[in-house]
Amino acid sequence: MIDNHIELQEAFARDIRDPSSAEYQNEDIQRRMAIYQSLFFNNIESFLASAFPIAKKLLPEKQWTQLARDFFIHHSCKSPYFADISKAFVEYLSASPKIVELLPEFFSELVHYEWLELDISIRKGKAVNEGSEGTLVFSPLASLVSYAYPVHMIGEEFQPTEPSAQRHFYVVYRNSSHEVNFVTVTPISAIMLDTIEQCDEGITAEALVEALTEKLPQVSRDAIAKGVENTISTMLESEILIKSE
């Protein structure tokens, strides 16, 4: 009895996700199922559209709808939270190379960037530094990422057809006013921020200069020290870095 009940639920869920798999002779059942199918899919598509407005705008409507439908049919979402649907969509694209081949080359990175902005906006945690006095930590409300495409510029008027010659580095962050922003950083600044992020207990500016001097032997120590000073000042003001008092 239990097995039959589980099988019935699985078949019901499968038919909701994929209307083409549903075969019902009874017209009344067909009508009722059509309501469920439309309701569930429209909800999923609506969540995706609100999470990825630029990505949706850059695809023909038919292609976007088919992409949303394929995600709904084939991707198994593990989280019960609506907020995680967008993350599941990012995971779906990363695990679906054949689907990605049919999309603009920049599409996966653009989707990840749009998801990250949403993730930062609802990310839990507090931007505090409980380390030793004078140490710096990377805010838990910030993420350092890099892309092959300038994702912040992509839109209807700019759709690159090939990757940039060099990678683009970004920090997406939320400040104490609950505003989500981003800043582009140089490769050296990205190395600096990554070094800080790897130090869970924080790192002093002096120790950071020493660490970068070892990592970047081609750059003079004086240039590194000056760059660290300027970058720390900017990142503290943006609340990307937090200094223990």
N, C-alpha and C positions, 0 to 999 in steps of 0.2 A: 504493500500500500504506500509506504514511504517512498520507495523507489519510483513508483508510478507518479506520485505527486511531484517529485523532483524533476522527473523527465517532462512532465506537463509544464512546469514552470520554465524549464530551459527552452522548450519548444516555443512557449509563449513569448519569452524574451527574444529569441532568435527571430521570430516572425515580426516582432515590433522593429527590431533593428534593420532587418532586410525584408521589405515587402515582397520582393521577387521570390522569396523562399516559401511564402505563405500560400497554401492551397486549401481553400475552404469552399465547399459546394453551396453552403447555406448563405443566401444573400444577406440575411440579417447579421450573421456573424462577420461577413466581409465588411459590412458597413461599420460595425462596431470596431473591428480591428483597424480599419482605415482611420478612425478617429484617434485611436491610441498611437498608431504609426505617425500620423501627422503631428500630434501633440508632442511626443517625445523627440522626434527629429527637429522640429521647429525650436524647441527649447535648447537642444544641443547647438544647433546652428546659431541661435541668438547669442549664446555664451561665447562662441568662437568669434562671431562678428564684433562683439563688444571688446573682446580681448585683443583682436588683431585687425583693427579698422583699416590700417594702411595695406596690409597683406591682402585683405579681401578686396579692397578698391582696385588693386593692381591686376586682379584676375577677372576674366570674363565671368559673368554671373553663373553660367552653366558649369564652368570648370570649378568655380568655388563651391557650388552646391554639390557637385560630384565628389570633390575632395572631402567636404564635411560628411557626406554620406559614407564614403569609404572608411573614414575614421570611425564613424558610428558603428559600422558593421564589423570591422576587423580588429579594432584596438580594444584591448581589455583594460578598462580603467580600474585601478585597485583602490582608489580613495573614494569615500562616500561624500566628500565635500565638493560643492560646486566650484569653489575657487581653484580646485586642482584640475579642472577640465582643461584649462589652458596649458598647464604643465604636461598633461597627458598628450595633448596635441603636438607639443614639441618633441616628446618621446616617440610618438607615432611617426613623425617625419624622419627622425634620426634612424629609425628601424625599418624604413620603407624606401630603399634606394630606387626601386623601379618607379615609385610614385614621384619622387623628387626629380627624376630625369625629365619628367613632363612639365616641370615648373621652371620659372626663371632661376638662373643659377644662384642668385642672391637670396632666394625666397626663404630658405631654411634659416639663414643668419638673421634676416629681417624678423622672422617669426620669433626667434630666440630673444632678440632685442626687445620686441614688444612684450613678450612674456616677462622678461626681466623687470621692465618698468612696473608691470602689474605686481610681480612678486615683491619688489621693494616696497610698494605702496601698502601692502598688507603684512609685511614681514614682522614677526614678533621679536621682541628684544629691546634692550635699552642701550643707548650709546654712552656707556660709562667705562672708565678706566680705573680698575682697582689694583693696578700694579704699583711698583715702587715709584717714588717721587721722581718726576722728570722723564718718565718713560712715555713712549708713544704707542698707541694701538690703533689698528684699523677698525673702523666702525662696523659693528655687525649689521648695520642698516645700509651697507654699501657693498658693491661687488665690482671687482676688477675683471674686465673681459677684453678679448681681442677678436676681431673679425677680419676676413679677407676683403670685405666690402665696406664702404663708408655708410653704414646702415642709417645713421642719423640724417643723411641727405636724400635717401631713397624716397621717391614719391611718384606721382603721375608725370612730373616733368623731368625726372632723373631716374633712369633705370639702367644701371651699368650692365654691360654685356660680358665683362671679364673682370677677374679679381684685380685689385690694385697691386702695384709693384711692391709695396710694403704693407704690412698688417696695420690695422687701425686699433688703437687701444682706448678704452673708455672706462670711466668709473661712473656707475649709476648709483645714486644715493638718495636717502631721505633725511632731511634736516629736522631740527626741533620744531619747526613750524609745520611739519608733516607735508612738506613740499618735496616732490620727486623731481630730481634734476639729473643731468649728466654732464660730464666734462671729458674732453679728449685730452689724452696725455701722451707725452713722447715715449719712445721705447725705454729710454733710461729712467724716466719717471715711473714707468710701469714696473721696471725691475726694482726700483726703490720701494714702491708700494707693496709689491709682492713680498719683498724681504720683511717689511713690517708685518704684513698679514700672517706670515709664517711664525712670527714670534707671539705666541699666545699670551705670554706674561709681559709683553711690551719690550721696547728697545729704546735706548737713549739715542739722541742725535749723534753723539760721539761714536757710539758703537755702530751706528748705521753707516757713518762715513767709513769706518774701518772695514765693514763688511762689503760695502760697494767698491772700495779700493781693491779688494781681493777679486771681486767678480768682474771688475772693469779695468784691467791693467792698462788698457790703451788710453784711458782718460786720466789726466793728472789729478793728484789728491786735492789740490787747491780748487780745481774746477768742480770736482765732486762735492767738496764741502760747501761751496757757494750754491751749487744746484740744490743740495739737500736743504740748506737754509731757506732758499726761496720757495721750494716746493712744500716744505713743512708749513711755512707761513700761510700759503694759499690753501692747503688742505685742512689746516686747523680752522680757518675762517669758514670753509665750506662744511665743516663738521664731518669730513671724510676721515680725518685723523682726530684722535682724542688724546690729550696730554694729561697725565696724572699730576695733580697739584701737590 
